[in-house]
Amino acid sequence: MAPDYIVTTTNGPVRGSSDGTVRSWKGVRYAAPPTGPLRWRAPRTPEPWTDAADATRFGRGKARQGRQA
């Protein structure tokens, strides 16, 4: 198993991974969830965290696809 790589960000620690050649941090939280009054507004800073956030894989969700003609 590859070792974890933890870096400190402004909002809290984030755990990434390495394949032996490349280190990566995937799905890092960069904004608060766009719900309620934040919907359709500019991104807001997320709440700080203290435990290492898992960024070893991309988060759930699917990119929206354009409308097919």
C-alpha contacts under 8 A as a table, 3 or more apart, distances in Angstrom:
res1	aa1	res2	aa2	distance
2	A	17	S	6.86
2	A	18	S	6.13
2	A	19	D	6.57
2	A	20	G	7.28
3	P	17	S	6.54
3	P	18	S	6.88
4	D	15	R	6.26
4	D	16	G	5.82
4	D	17	S	4.95
4	D	18	S	7.17
5	Y	15	R	5.49
5	Y	16	G	4.98
5	Y	17	S	5.62
5	Y	18	S	7.54
5	Y	23	R	7.76
6	I	13	P	6.39
6	I	14	V	5.43
6	I	15	R	4.33
6	I	16	G	6.14
6	I	52	A	7.26
7	V	13	P	5.57
7	V	14	V	5.48
7	V	15	R	6.63
7	V	16	G	7.95
8	T	11	N	7.95
8	T	12	G	5.78
8	T	13	P	4.26
8	T	14	V	6.31
9	T	12	G	5.14
9	T	13	P	5.74
9	T	14	V	7.07
10	T	48	P	7.94
11	N	46	P	7.26
11	N	47	E	7.06
11	N	48	P	4.40
11	N	49	W	6.17
12	G	48	P	5.85
12	G	49	W	5.00
12	G	50	T	5.57
12	G	51	D	7.34
12	G	52	A	6.99
12	G	53	A	7.74
13	P	49	W	7.51
13	P	50	T	6.72
13	P	51	D	6.61
13	P	52	A	4.61
13	P	53	A	6.31
14	V	25	W	7.71
14	V	28	V	7.51
14	V	52	A	4.88
14	V	53	A	4.67
14	V	54	D	6.22
14	V	55	A	6.34
15	R	25	W	7.00
15	R	52	A	5.78
15	R	53	A	5.89
15	R	54	D	5.16
15	R	55	A	5.39
15	R	56	T	6.62
16	G	23	R	7.03
16	G	24	S	5.55
16	G	25	W	4.43
16	G	26	K	7.16
16	G	54	D	6.95
16	G	55	A	5.09
16	G	56	T	4.82
17	S	23	R	5.63
17	S	24	S	5.58
17	S	25	W	6.71
17	S	55	A	7.82
17	S	56	T	5.51
18	S	21	T	6.73
18	S	22	V	5.49
18	S	23	R	4.17
18	S	24	S	6.18
19	D	22	V	5.78
19	D	23	R	6.78
20	G	23	R	7.64
24	S	56	T	7.32
25	W	28	V	6.62
25	W	55	A	4.99
25	W	56	T	5.95
25	W	57	R	7.59
26	K	55	A	4.74
26	K	56	T	5.78
26	K	57	R	5.28
26	K	58	F	5.08
26	K	59	G	7.82
27	G	55	A	5.62
27	G	56	T	7.94
27	G	57	R	6.60
27	G	58	F	4.59
27	G	59	G	5.43
28	V	53	A	7.99
28	V	55	A	5.80
29	R	32	A	7.72
29	R	46	P	7.31
30	Y	45	T	6.87
30	Y	46	P	6.69
31	A	43	P	5.57
31	A	44	R	5.27
31	A	45	T	4.85
31	A	46	P	4.78
32	A	43	P	6.83
32	A	44	R	5.48
32	A	45	T	5.72
32	A	46	P	4.11
32	A	47	E	6.97
33	P	38	L	7.68
33	P	46	P	7.72
34	P	37	P	7.88
34	P	38	L	4.89
34	P	39	R	4.73
34	P	40	W	7.29
34	P	41	R	7.66
34	P	43	P	7.36
35	T	38	L	5.30
35	T	39	R	5.01
36	G	39	R	5.66
37	P	41	R	7.94
38	L	41	R	5.36
38	L	42	A	7.62
38	L	43	P	7.67
38	L	44	R	7.86
49	W	52	A	7.75
49	W	53	A	7.90
54	D	57	R	7.62
55	A	58	F	6.99
